[in-house]
Amino acid sequence: MLQSYLPILLLICVGVVLGLIMLILGLKLPNAKPNAEKSKPYESGFDAREDARSSFNIRYYLVAILFILFDIELVFLLPWAVALPEISPAAFWSMLMFLGILGLGLLYEWRRGALEWD
């Protein structure tokens, strides 16, 4: 019975050992040559010239939320695609309905101009 857990235990051990090796190498082999350019604050690809509390364009947040929304919904397709030969016709049509609703949402956002970056 315990032999079936051996691959999982081996995977955990390899992960812990590799993590420790990388941690030790990161501490022992630092490549820290600080200069003025490396010490500058950097965020979101913009130079830090303004106040940190300045507001971004709302389209930045809208595109980010839409990306996360469609990315998470596409994660549901992988188990469905793997189990496609064994699923029932009802599961097949319900997933097609899900894809249709997802496509309609994408079309709506496209028509509203949410994906345009001016």
ZADO-1210 file (C-alpha; in nm, 4 decimals, padded with zeros to 6 digits):
<atoms>
<atom x="00.0000" y="00.0000" z="00.0000" code="MET" pos="1"/>
<atom x="00.2769" y="00.2457" z="00.0882" code="LEU" pos="2"/>
<atom x="00.4502" y="00.1794" z="-00.2438" code="GLN" pos="3"/>
<atom x="00.1771" y="00.3725" z="-00.4238" code="SER" pos="4"/>
<atom x="00.2798" y="00.6851" z="-00.2286" code="TYR" pos="5"/>
<atom x="00.6499" y="00.6472" z="-00.3155" code="LEU" pos="6"/>
<atom x="00.6360" y="00.8681" z="-00.6324" code="PRO" pos="7"/>
<atom x="00.4632" y="01.1455" z="-00.4364" code="ILE" pos="8"/>
<atom x="00.7197" y="01.1245" z="-00.1563" code="LEU" pos="9"/>
<atom x="01.0005" y="01.1263" z="-00.4126" code="LEU" pos="10"/>
<atom x="00.8522" y="01.4349" z="-00.5833" code="LEU" pos="11"/>
<atom x="00.8240" y="01.6181" z="-00.2501" code="ILE" pos="12"/>
<atom x="01.1839" y="01.5286" z="-00.1602" code="CYS" pos="13"/>
<atom x="01.3162" y="01.6456" z="-00.4980" code="VAL" pos="14"/>
<atom x="01.1230" y="01.9718" z="-00.4652" code="GLY" pos="15"/>
<atom x="01.2534" y="02.0390" z="-00.1148" code="VAL" pos="16"/>
<atom x="01.6129" y="01.9538" z="-00.2104" code="VAL" pos="17"/>
<atom x="01.6029" y="02.1726" z="-00.5232" code="LEU" pos="18"/>
<atom x="01.4487" y="02.4574" z="-00.3252" code="GLY" pos="19"/>
<atom x="01.7207" y="02.4361" z="-00.0624" code="LEU" pos="20"/>
<atom x="01.9933" y="02.4203" z="-00.3268" code="ILE" pos="21"/>
<atom x="01.8597" y="02.7321" z="-00.4976" code="MET" pos="22"/>
<atom x="01.8251" y="02.9130" z="-00.1659" code="LEU" pos="23"/>
<atom x="02.1823" y="02.8296" z="-00.0624" code="ILE" pos="24"/>
<atom x="02.3219" y="02.9238" z="-00.4045" code="LEU" pos="25"/>
<atom x="02.1345" y="03.2531" z="-00.3927" code="GLY" pos="26"/>
<atom x="02.2891" y="03.3355" z="-00.0583" code="LEU" pos="27"/>
<atom x="02.6423" y="03.2162" z="-00.1411" code="LYS" pos="28"/>
<atom x="02.6743" y="03.3563" z="-00.4936" code="LEU" pos="29"/>
<atom x="02.5339" y="03.7079" z="-00.4801" code="PRO" pos="30"/>
<atom x="02.5804" y="03.9209" z="-00.7881" code="ASN" pos="31"/>
<atom x="02.5102" y="04.2500" z="-00.6149" code="ALA" pos="32"/>
<atom x="02.6825" y="04.5364" z="-00.7879" code="LYS" pos="33"/>
<atom x="02.4544" y="04.8232" z="-00.6939" code="PRO" pos="34"/>
<atom x="02.4489" y="05.1370" z="-00.9005" code="ASN" pos="35"/>
<atom x="02.2126" y="05.4300" z="-00.9392" code="ALA" pos="36"/>
<atom x="02.0133" y="05.2698" z="-01.2196" code="GLU" pos="37"/>
<atom x="01.9514" y="04.9451" z="-01.0301" code="LYS" pos="38"/>
<atom x="01.8512" y="05.1298" z="-00.7139" code="SER" pos="39"/>
<atom x="01.5719" y="05.3266" z="-00.8821" code="LYS" pos="40"/>
<atom x="01.2171" y="05.2194" z="-00.7988" code="PRO" pos="41"/>
<atom x="01.0449" y="05.0436" z="-01.0877" code="TYR" pos="42"/>
<atom x="00.6834" y="04.9459" z="-01.1293" code="GLU" pos="43"/>
<atom x="00.4577" y="04.8561" z="-01.4210" code="SER" pos="44"/>
<atom x="00.7083" y="04.9618" z="-01.6850" code="GLY" pos="45"/>
<atom x="00.6779" y="05.3299" z="-01.5964" code="PHE" pos="46"/>
<atom x="00.9450" y="05.5492" z="-01.4445" code="ASP" pos="47"/>
<atom x="00.8640" y="05.6668" z="-01.0954" code="ALA" pos="48"/>
<atom x="00.8334" y="06.0392" z="-01.1682" code="ARG" pos="49"/>
<atom x="00.5043" y="06.1138" z="-01.0032" code="GLU" pos="50"/>
<atom x="00.3329" y="06.0559" z="-00.6728" code="ASP" pos="51"/>
<atom x="00.2812" y="05.6885" z="-00.5886" code="ALA" pos="52"/>
<atom x="-00.0881" y="05.7563" z="-00.5312" code="ARG" pos="53"/>
<atom x="-00.1512" y="05.8842" z="-00.8837" code="SER" pos="54"/>
<atom x="-00.4358" y="05.7104" z="-01.0596" code="SER" pos="55"/>
<atom x="-00.4011" y="05.4949" z="-01.3669" code="PHE" pos="56"/>
<atom x="-00.6340" y="05.5036" z="-01.6609" code="ASN" pos="57"/>
<atom x="-00.9433" y="05.2928" z="-01.5952" code="ILE" pos="58"/>
<atom x="-00.8791" y="05.0989" z="-01.9168" code="ARG" pos="59"/>
<atom x="-00.5673" y="04.9494" z="-01.7604" code="TYR" pos="60"/>
<atom x="-00.7784" y="04.7887" z="-01.4884" code="TYR" pos="61"/>
<atom x="-01.0533" y="04.6903" z="-01.7321" code="LEU" pos="62"/>
<atom x="-00.8156" y="04.5071" z="-01.9622" code="VAL" pos="63"/>
<atom x="-00.6514" y="04.3356" z="-01.6636" code="ALA" pos="64"/>
<atom x="-00.9870" y="04.2188" z="-01.5264" code="ILE" pos="65"/>
<atom x="-01.1004" y="04.0963" z="-01.8688" code="LEU" pos="66"/>
<atom x="-00.7757" y="03.9063" z="-01.9141" code="PHE" pos="67"/>
<atom x="-00.8133" y="03.7350" z="-01.5775" code="ILE" pos="68"/>
<atom x="-01.1799" y="03.6589" z="-01.6445" code="LEU" pos="69"/>
<atom x="-01.1233" y="03.4932" z="-01.9806" code="PHE" pos="70"/>
<atom x="-00.8040" y="03.3235" z="-01.8655" code="ASP" pos="71"/>
<atom x="-00.9773" y="03.1594" z="-01.5697" code="ILE" pos="72"/>
<atom x="-01.2713" y="03.0530" z="-01.7821" code="GLU" pos="73"/>
<atom x="-01.0386" y="02.8892" z="-02.0308" code="LEU" pos="74"/>
<atom x="-00.8941" y="02.6777" z="-01.7487" code="VAL" pos="75"/>
<atom x="-01.2279" y="02.4962" z="-01.7413" code="PHE" pos="76"/>
<atom x="-01.1672" y="02.3747" z="-02.0970" code="LEU" pos="77"/>
<atom x="-00.8691" y="02.1529" z="-02.0155" code="LEU" pos="78"/>
<atom x="-01.0519" y="01.8895" z="-01.8055" code="PRO" pos="79"/>
<atom x="-01.3371" y="01.8955" z="-02.0539" code="TRP" pos="80"/>
<atom x="-01.1007" y="01.8380" z="-02.3470" code="ALA" pos="81"/>
<atom x="-00.9229" y="01.5542" z="-02.1671" code="VAL" pos="82"/>
<atom x="-01.2487" y="01.3784" z="-02.0784" code="ALA" pos="83"/>
<atom x="-01.4187" y="01.4488" z="-02.4117" code="LEU" pos="84"/>
<atom x="-01.4390" y="01.0850" z="-02.5299" code="PRO" pos="85"/>
<atom x="-01.6090" y="00.9712" z="-02.2065" code="GLU" pos="86"/>
<atom x="-01.8547" y="01.2532" z="-02.1402" code="ILE" pos="87"/>
<atom x="-02.2264" y="01.2309" z="-02.1960" code="SER" pos="88"/>
<atom x="-02.4088" y="01.4284" z="-02.4651" code="PRO" pos="89"/>
<atom x="-02.5627" y="01.6494" z="-02.1944" code="ALA" pos="90"/>
<atom x="-02.2157" y="01.7435" z="-02.0650" code="ALA" pos="91"/>
<atom x="-02.0992" y="01.8095" z="-02.4201" code="PHE" pos="92"/>
<atom x="-02.3890" y="02.0428" z="-02.4967" code="TRP" pos="93"/>
<atom x="-02.3642" y="02.2204" z="-02.1629" code="SER" pos="94"/>
<atom x="-01.9976" y="02.2931" z="-02.2289" code="MET" pos="95"/>
<atom x="-02.0805" y="02.4174" z="-02.5764" code="LEU" pos="96"/>
<atom x="-02.3401" y="02.6459" z="-02.4186" code="MET" pos="97"/>
<atom x="-02.0716" y="02.7692" z="-02.1771" code="PHE" pos="98"/>
<atom x="-01.8401" y="02.8375" z="-02.4708" code="LEU" pos="99"/>
<atom x="-02.1208" y="03.0188" z="-02.6512" code="GLY" pos="100"/>
<atom x="-02.1858" y="03.2442" z="-02.3519" code="ILE" pos="101"/>
<atom x="-01.8105" y="03.3043" z="-02.3229" code="LEU" pos="102"/>
<atom x="-01.7966" y="03.3933" z="-02.6921" code="GLY" pos="103"/>
<atom x="-02.0935" y="03.6285" z="-02.6572" code="LEU" pos="104"/>
<atom x="-01.9234" y="03.8009" z="-02.3646" code="GLY" pos="105"/>
<atom x="-01.6058" y="03.8425" z="-02.5662" code="LEU" pos="106"/>
<atom x="-01.8026" y="03.9762" z="-02.8635" code="LEU" pos="107"/>
<atom x="-01.9873" y="04.2205" z="-02.6359" code="TYR" pos="108"/>
<atom x="-01.6620" y="04.3491" z="-02.4874" code="GLU" pos="109"/>
<atom x="-01.5103" y="04.3785" z="-02.8335" code="TRP" pos="110"/>
<atom x="-01.8099" y="04.5769" z="-02.9643" code="ARG" pos="111"/>
<atom x="-01.8092" y="04.8068" z="-02.6607" code="ARG" pos="112"/>
<atom x="-01.4435" y="04.8880" z="-02.7266" code="GLY" pos="113"/>
<atom x="-01.3127" y="04.7472" z="-02.3988" code="ALA" pos="114"/>
<atom x="-01.0280" y="04.5750" z="-02.5807" code="LEU" pos="115"/>
<atom x="-00.9134" y="04.8927" z="-02.7563" code="GLU" pos="116"/>
<atom x="-00.6116" y="05.0661" z="-02.6092" code="TRP" pos="117"/>
<atom x="-00.5901" y="05.4252" z="-02.7318" code="ASP" pos="118"/>
</atoms>
